[in-house]
Amino acid sequence: MTFAEMIEKMTPDIYQALKRGVELGKWPNGKLLTEEQKKISMEAVLRYEMNTGIPEEERVGYIAPKPKKPAVSEDPLKIVDSGR
């Protein structure tokens, strides 16, 4: 079975377990994830989210875009001479 096939067959429960494991750095039984397990689990979580249509703003690692600054006025700045 290929990695892509495993992602296609992944259940929501498995997805949640992998996601939780990556977040905590350990499996539900308390055993720590190796670096390779973290990497593979994170890739599986990200691919699952993309394949199942989870909205972008609900995906792992999503960062909301910064609000746009209001446009600067096209009128030039006028300096008023106060006669000092």
N, C-alpha and C positions, 0 to 999 in steps of 0.2 A: 504494500500500500504506500502510495506517495504522500508527501506532506500535504499537498493540495487535496487529495482524497480524504485525508484525516480531517482537514478543516471543514470540508463539505459534510462530513458525518458527525461533526462535533455537536453535542447537545448544549442547550443553555446552561445546564448544571455543570457540565465540564468546563464551559467557558468561564463561569463564575468561579469555579475552583482554581483554574489557572490564573485568572485575574487576581484573585485573593492571594494566591501563592506568590505572585510577582510583587504585589503591594507589601506583603509582610516579609518576604524573603524566606518563607518556610511553607511546608506542606501542612495539611490539616493535622497530621500525626506529630507535628513539631519538628520533623527533620528539615534541616536547612537545605535550600536549593543550591546546587552548584552554579557557577557562573554560566556554564553551558545550558543548564536547565532554565535559568533565568532568561537567557537569550532566546532559546527556542520557545519557551512559554510566552514571552512577550510578542514574538513574531506571530504565534498562533492566535493570540488575543487580538492583535491588530488586524490580521487577515480575516478572522471571524467577524469582527465589527464591520469591515468593508463589505464582506460577502453577504451579510444578513441585512444590510440596509439600516443599521443603527445610525440615527442622525449624527452628523459630524460633531455637533456641539455636545453630544453625550459620549463620544469616544474617548478612550484613554489618550492623555496628552493634549487634548484640545485646549487651545488658548484663544479666548475671544479677541477679535480684532479691536484695536484701539479706536475710540471714537474719532471721527475726522474733525479737524479743527475748522472753525468757520472760515470761509474765504475772506481774504483781505480785501478791503474796499478798493475799488479802482480809482476813487478820488484821491488826488494828491493831498498830503498833509499841508494845511495852511498855517503859517506862523503869523500871529497877530503882534504887531509892534505896540507895546504899551506906552511908548514914549519915555521910557526911563533913561 
